[in-house]
Each structure stands twice: as C-alpha cells, then as structure tokens.
Amino acid sequence: MNSYWEEKLHQAPFTRNYYIRSEVFNAISHGIGVILSIIATVLLIIKGIDNESGLEVFAYTVYGVSMTLLYLASTLYHSLSFTSAAPIFKIIDHSSIFLLIAGTYTPFCLIALNNRLGWLIFIAQWSIALVGIAMKIFFIQKMKRFSTLLYLIMGWLVVFAIGQVAAAIGFNGMLYLVLGGLTYSLGTFFYSKSHFRYFHVIWHFFVLAGSIFMFMAIYFFI
C-alpha cells in the first residue's frame, strides 16, 4: 500500500478492511454509471442526428462525454485508490464533477433556451468549471467546503432562467429537472461528510440517481 493511503489510514478511525470494501462499492457503483452514460450518449447523438441539428449533436455530445468522463474518472480513482496513482486520479475525479455540471447545463442553454440568456449561463457555467478545476489541481487537499459551494452554485444557476426553461420543456421536463437538482443537492451532504462510514458510497448513488433524472429531462423534453 502506498504512502498516500498509509497516511489516510493513520489519520482516520476506520480499518483497512473498511476502506477496501468502501472503495470496491465506490468503483462498482460508478462503473455502472460508465456503462449507462455511454448508452445515454449514443441515444442522444442519434436523436440529434435524426433532428438534423448540428447544434443538438454538439450539445448532446458535450453532455454525454462530460457524464461519461465523470463516471470513468470516479471508477478509475476508486479502483486505483491503493496505488501511487491515487493522488492524480483524485484530482481528475473531483475536477470531473465540474465538467458534469457544466456539461449537463449545455443542452438546456443551447437547445432549450438557445437565446442570449442561455449563452450567458452557458459561458458562466464553463467559466466556473474552469476555475473549479484549477482550484482542484492546485488545492486538492484544501477548500473542500468551497468547492462543494461551487457545485451548488453551478447546479442552481438555472433559477435565473427558470421561467424560460419551464416554457421550453414543460411540466414533466421541469419535474425531472427539479428531481435531478434536488438529488444532486441532497447528495452533497453525504459528499461533505465522507468521514462517516459509507457516506461517500451513498453520495455515489445520489449522483447516479441525479444523472438518471437529468437524462430523462434532456432526452425526452429537450
């Protein structure tokens, strides 16, 4: 076991067996997410092609790829958590959360809205994402609460266009959108309390559920 995990085990009240079990659950849960994300991406790209819209293909691809990268990065990080590569994959894993949020917004901004406000939110999302990724690269062991706050701010920027989004995707689309947002938001509680047993595993399932709700909103109502 590398020094990274030896130090982590030394500082935490959990046993080595607990960490092994926890990381297996973490890797499996988001490994499932990789498979589902690839399927979702293919379905969305086909939809964009059927609609003969280059903008739709672009927006759906950005969303699908960002979601796939999130689950792939998470799976690799937790699979390699007991190796010397763990610190690097931790940065990639945490950074990919910013990609997922900005990527999820992309179809809403560019297809559902497709106006000045949509483009402004699109630019704001990706700007915050780049700042967040830079923060993770240089301060991965610090500012965890601030990064969680950034996740929430990005996630709820939609309130500035809620009326237009509702008009574009209808009641059922909004229902899935709100369910996805609430699921992600509730999940951040478990993410911020990962020092409790299996709370990070619970966070993973909240992310999976939130992704499913968001996909339903995007695929069926945008």
Secondary structure, DSSP 8 states (H G I E B T S, - for coil): --HHHHHHHHHSSS-HHHHHHHHHHHHHHHHHHHHHHHHHHHHHHHHHHHTT-HHHHHHHHHHHHHHHHHHHHHHHHHHSTTSTTHHHHHHHHHHHHHHHHHHHHHHIIIIII-SHHHHHHHHHHHHHHHHHHHHHHH-TTS-HHHHHHHHHHHHTGGGGGHHHHHHHHHHHHHHHHHHHHHHHHHHHHHHHTTTSTTHHHHHHHHHHHHHHHHHHHHHHH-
